[in-house]
Amino acid sequence: MSIPVWFLTLPGVMMLDVTGPAETLKLAKGAFSLRYIGPQETVTTSTDMTISRVEPLPESLPDGSLLVVPGSFDSTVWFDTPQALTARNWLMQLQPAIYARNITLVCVCSGTLLAARAGLMQGVQCTTHHEVLARLKAADPRALVKENRIFIEDRGIWTSAGITAGIDLALHLIHRLCGAQMALDVAREMVVYFRRSGDDPQLSPWLSHRNHLNPAIHRAQDLLIQHPEKSWQLDEIAGRVHVSARHLTRLFRQHLGISVRDYHEQLRLAVAQQRVTQGESAERAALAAGFSSSRQLRRAALRWQVE
């Protein structure tokens, strides 16, 4: 059976907040069934496109549903309308089911702000578009607002940054619910970069620590990924991405919670593991990955508890 997905569709909705996740989920070969609900049957979107035949807000949603709350193109206006108030009260009624994880709440861009006004972000780690962060904090001071995040999950509640981040989040949900291959197939079909959350315990080192928005860090990560076996010096990496070594170190710690050296070592471990899987000896795999010996490889594996 397909997973029901309900898009809360309000006047002034950001069109890509709807169509981005909707198209992504729709490409998952029938795994999701999409419906559009709201307090008004016809709404005008951010692109002046009209969406009609919007279904009325149901009294409840079936267990296992995904509820997507998109943002608006001007939340200072469109989230203060009578329709938004109706939607906020409806979200408040769903709070027990959301907190019990019977319904998965998915907020895109400023949709997190509407959910916060409904009291759904109390004590929840969440994010939103960078221009809305201050208003999100003001809407509910108890919300644990995170900056510079593409998306984040806390206790079954998902929130994402602006606009295209909704596609990143939808791909991650496909990965969680339908498997990695389905997510990769959809990403390839859409010709988008498949980015997964940094706190997924099953991430490979090639994909982990990429759930951030800092361009200097991304450039440094791309360098290391292209040649993980190289004996990179911090000054060389920093120079290639046009920041100081001290600043790059601070950026890695601030946004990734890991040092440049440790990130590089995880990549080398992945290379060595792959070589061993392909039948090479531990010594040859270690040298190919840039370690000085199999002994150094074993020490690194113990540090990261890699078998």
C-alpha positions in Angstrom: 0.0 0.0 0.0 1.2 3.5 -0.7 1.9 6.0 2.0 -0.6 8.8 2.2 0.9 12.3 1.9 -1.2 15.4 2.8 -0.1 18.8 1.6 -1.5 21.7 3.6 -2.3 24.1 0.9 -3.0 27.7 1.9 -3.3 31.0 0.0 0.1 32.5 -0.8 1.8 29.1 -0.6 5.3 28.9 -2.1 4.8 26.9 -5.2 8.2 25.1 -5.1 7.6 24.1 -1.5 4.7 22.0 -2.8 5.8 20.9 -6.2 9.4 20.1 -5.2 8.6 17.5 -2.6 5.5 16.4 -4.5 7.3 15.7 -7.7 10.1 13.9 -5.8 7.7 11.7 -3.9 5.6 11.0 -7.0 8.7 9.6 -8.8 9.0 6.9 -6.2 7.0 4.4 -8.3 3.7 4.6 -6.5 5.1 4.4 -3.0 3.2 7.6 -2.0 -0.3 8.9 -2.7 -0.6 12.6 -2.7 -3.6 14.8 -1.6 -3.9 18.5 -1.2 -6.0 19.8 1.7 -6.8 23.2 3.2 -9.5 25.6 4.5 -10.1 27.1 1.0 -11.0 25.2 -2.1 -9.1 27.5 -4.5 -5.8 29.2 -3.6 -3.4 31.5 -5.5 0.2 30.6 -5.1 3.5 32.5 -5.1 3.7 32.2 -8.9 0.1 33.5 -9.4 -0.8 30.0 -10.4 -4.2 28.9 -9.1 -4.7 25.6 -7.4 -8.3 24.4 -7.3 -10.2 21.5 -5.9 -8.3 21.6 -2.7 -9.9 19.1 -0.3 -11.4 20.3 3.0 -9.3 19.8 6.2 -10.2 16.3 7.5 -11.0 15.8 11.2 -8.1 13.4 11.5 -5.4 11.7 9.4 -4.8 8.0 9.2 -1.8 6.5 11.0 1.3 6.4 8.9 0.5 9.6 7.1 3.0 12.3 6.1 1.7 15.8 6.7 3.6 18.4 4.6 3.3 22.0 5.7 4.8 24.2 2.9 5.9 27.8 3.5 4.5 30.9 1.9 6.2 33.5 -0.2 5.5 36.2 2.5 4.8 34.6 5.8 4.4 38.0 7.5 1.2 38.4 5.4 -0.1 34.9 4.5 0.3 33.3 7.9 -1.9 36.0 9.5 -5.0 35.3 7.3 -8.2 33.7 8.5 -7.3 30.6 6.5 -3.9 30.4 8.2 -5.6 30.7 11.6 -8.0 27.9 10.7 -5.0 25.7 9.6 -3.1 26.6 12.8 -6.1 25.4 14.9 -6.4 22.3 12.9 -2.7 21.5 13.4 -3.1 22.0 17.2 -5.7 19.3 17.1 -3.3 16.9 15.5 -0.6 17.5 18.1 -1.2 14.2 20.1 -1.0 12.1 16.9 2.2 13.9 15.8 3.9 13.6 19.1 2.9 9.9 19.2 4.6 9.6 15.8 1.4 8.3 14.3 1.7 11.1 11.8 5.0 12.4 10.4 5.1 16.1 10.3 7.2 17.6 7.4 7.7 21.3 7.4 9.2 23.0 4.3 10.8 26.5 4.6 8.6 28.9 6.6 6.1 26.1 7.1 8.0 25.5 10.3 6.8 28.9 11.5 3.1 28.0 11.1 3.8 24.7 13.0 5.5 26.6 15.8 2.5 28.9 16.1 0.4 25.8 16.5 2.7 24.7 19.4 4.2 21.8 17.6 7.9 22.9 18.0 8.1 23.0 21.8 11.4 21.4 22.7 11.9 20.2 19.2 15.1 20.8 17.2 14.0 22.5 14.0 15.1 24.9 11.2 13.7 27.1 8.5 14.7 29.6 5.8 17.5 31.8 7.1 15.3 34.9 6.7 12.7 33.4 9.0 14.9 32.1 11.8 14.5 35.1 14.1 10.7 35.0 13.7 10.7 31.3 14.4 12.5 31.8 17.6 10.1 34.6 18.6 7.0 32.4 17.6 8.0 29.8 20.2 11.0 30.5 22.4 10.9 26.8 23.5 11.7 25.7 20.0 15.3 24.5 19.6 16.1 26.4 16.4 19.2 25.3 14.5 20.9 27.6 11.9 22.7 26.7 8.7 20.9 23.3 8.3 19.4 22.0 5.2 17.0 19.8 7.1 16.8 18.2 10.5 14.7 15.6 12.3 13.7 15.4 15.9 11.3 12.8 17.3 9.7 12.2 14.0 9.2 15.9 13.1 11.1 17.0 10.0 11.9 20.6 9.1 13.9 22.1 6.3 15.4 25.3 5.1 14.3 27.3 2.1 12.6 26.2 -1.1 14.9 23.6 -2.8 15.8 22.0 0.6 12.3 20.5 0.5 13.6 18.3 -2.4 16.6 17.2 -0.3 14.3 16.3 2.6 11.9 14.4 0.3 14.8 12.4 -1.1 15.8 11.6 2.5 12.3 10.5 3.4 12.2 8.2 0.3 15.6 6.7 1.5 14.2 6.1 5.0 10.8 4.7 3.9 11.6 3.0 0.5 15.3 2.3 0.6 18.5 3.8 -0.7 18.2 2.4 -4.2 14.8 4.0 -4.7 16.1 7.4 -3.4 19.1 7.2 -5.7 16.9 6.3 -8.7 14.7 9.3 -8.0 17.6 11.6 -7.6 19.1 10.4 -10.8 15.8 10.9 -12.6 15.5 14.5 -11.3 19.2 15.2 -12.0 19.8 16.5 -8.4 22.5 15.8 -5.9 21.5 13.2 -3.4 22.2 14.7 0.0 21.4 12.8 3.2 21.2 13.9 6.8 24.4 14.1 8.8 22.9 12.3 11.8 21.9 9.1 9.9 23.9 6.4 11.5 24.1 4.3 8.3 25.7 7.0 6.2 28.9 6.3 4.3 31.7 8.8 4.9 31.2 10.0 1.3 27.8 11.4 2.2 28.1 12.1 5.9 28.8 15.7 7.2 27.3 17.2 4.0 24.1 18.4 5.6 25.2 22.1 5.8 25.3 25.2 3.7 28.8 26.5 4.0 30.5 26.7 0.6 34.1 26.7 1.9 33.5 23.4 3.7 31.8 21.9 0.7 34.8 22.9 -1.5 37.2 21.4 1.1 35.2 18.2 1.3 35.1 17.9 -2.5 38.9 18.1 -2.6 39.4 15.4 0.0 36.8 13.1 -1.6 38.5 13.4 -5.0 41.9 12.3 -3.6 41.5 10.8 -0.2 44.7 8.9 -0.5 46.8 12.1 -0.8 48.7 13.4 2.2 46.8 16.6 2.4 48.2 19.4 4.6 45.8 21.7 6.3 47.4 24.8 4.9 47.1 23.4 1.3 43.4 22.6 1.7 42.7 26.0 3.2 44.6 27.7 0.4 42.7 25.8 -2.2 39.3 26.9 -0.8 40.5 30.5 -0.1 40.3 30.6 3.7 42.9 30.5 6.4 43.8 27.2 8.0 42.6 28.5 11.4 39.3 29.6 9.9 38.8 26.3 8.1 39.4 24.4 11.3 36.9 26.5 13.1 34.3 26.0 10.3 34.7 22.2 10.4 34.3 22.2 14.2 31.3 24.6 14.2 29.3 23.1 11.4 30.4 19.4 11.3 31.6 18.8 14.9 34.7 17.1 13.5 38.2 18.1 12.6 39.5 18.3 9.0 42.0 15.5 9.9 39.3 13.2 11.3 37.1 13.8 8.3 40.0 12.9 6.0 40.7 9.8 8.0 37.1 8.6 7.7 37.4 8.8 3.9 40.6 6.8 3.9 39.0 4.2 6.0 36.2 3.9 3.5 38.7 3.5 0.7 40.6 0.8 2.6 37.4 -1.1 3.5 36.3 -1.1 -0.2 39.7 -2.5 -1.3 39.6 -5.3 1.3 36.0 -6.1 0.2 37.4 -6.4 -3.4 39.9 -9.0 -2.2 43.1 -7.0 -1.5 45.2 -7.7 1.5 45.0 -5.3 4.5 48.5 -4.0 3.7 47.8 -3.2 0.1 44.4 -1.7 1.0 46.1 0.5 3.6 48.7 1.8 1.3 46.1 2.5 -1.5 44.1 4.5 1.0 47.0 6.6 2.1 47.9 4.9 5.3 51.6 4.1 6.0 50.8 0.5 6.9 48.1 -2.0 7.8 49.0 -1.3 11.5 48.1 2.4 11.1 44.9 1.3 9.3 43.9 -0.9 12.3 44.6 2.0 14.7 42.3 4.3 12.7 39.6 1.6 12.5 39.7 1.2 16.2 39.3 4.9 16.7 36.2 4.9 14.7 35.0 1.5 15.7 35.1 0.2 12.2 35.2 -3.6 11.6 
